[in-house]
Amino acid sequence: MTINKSIISVAIAMSLSACGGSSGGNSPNTGGSDNSDYATCSVADQNQRFFDYMKDDYFWASQLPEQVDPEAFDDVYELLEELRVPEDSYSYILTEEEYESLFVTAEYAGFGFSQQQVSASEIKLRLVYRDSPAWEAGMRRADSIIAIDGVPTSELLSNGSYNDALGEPEVGVTREITWRKPSGEEMTASISKDTVETNTVMGAQVWSLDQRAIGYFTLDSFINRTGADLNEAFDQFASANVEELVIDVRYNGGGLIRYANQAATQTAGTNVQGKTFVEYRFNEQNSNQNEAVPFGLVDGVEQLDLDSVIVLTTGASCSSSELIINSLKPHVDVTVIGNRTCGKPVGQVPEQLCDKVTFAINFETVNSAGEGRYFDGIAPTCRVTDRIVADWGSSDDPLTGAALSYIENGQCPTTSASNELAEG
């Protein structure tokens, strides 16, 4: 997660707000050297500038060496690995192109699915982006890819050629793909790669349980389009008079903090408005930049005013996903179902470095009760192991099924208890 910082360059004339964003758009100035401090962008210059920045703004700046030899490292990526403290597994550096693709345009050339190898011979789809070539062909979450151009997936995996068989990430690349639905039905289609827009909200739906309307949606990431995607889902929930809500962030690795704020505020509404959503705490030399950010709708319109929420998690639920849980905890009842989250109670303010954008950890986050530092992750209320066996929102999905059981019975299902024992 990061908060907004405007950085103007020839290649990126925009406000950088990656991995997080303050709800009000006001952003602290974390210092660091200006690009004009260096006449060139040689490797040594980049290394020196990055080290100077880290000494000023890195959350663990006090643990860094006094000096480094900028010519001792092949590039700034190598220098980052040298400077990284043991607690920090999250600082990273992107090229401008990578930044634009990941946080701004949120587009790529492909079929439009995310996949996971679940065994030595099987590939399953974790998600399918709406309106992508794969989506239009009828592919959905939990489908198994069983052949590409007639060659069985098991054979492609065994000889290490599966990724090559999918082709280059270029528009127009076409493959005949055969897949199997969870029902056992097999389908084959010739699918061509195209520009895919990565919608961030998936599977939004309303369940009816004991004459109660229960809302459900998957929130896959927090990027520039997330505010509009959330509005589409909450419009649906408000019109259905949803009384309870399940937010699925099982694969959400984080992103713009402002949209974590929007999701939390649209969920809890009047129960949280006017209260502190998150407090940013910087290192000692930048403590004047500490800031408490209130709950706010950001781009949101509809709100549900709920006093409880269920959040589905795995070890891939990180950063801004965890912030939804931690920030709501002091104000409403939050039930976490799934597995312990990844543990990232810290964030970054992006800083431009020549043709790169650096994301070094600058601050920690705490909720209105001062709670944070969950580097070991947030423990679930009900431990349930994720398995890719059904589409989003299906009761056949272990996490979703457990959420429905919890709503109906008010306690963790017995299967979650057995999972907890099995996993230690």
Order of alpha helices (4+ residues) and beta strands (2+ residues): beta-beta-alpha-alpha-beta-alpha-beta-beta-beta-alpha-beta-beta-alpha-alpha-beta-beta-beta-beta-beta-alpha-beta-alpha-beta-beta-beta-alpha-beta-beta-beta-beta-beta-beta-alpha-alpha
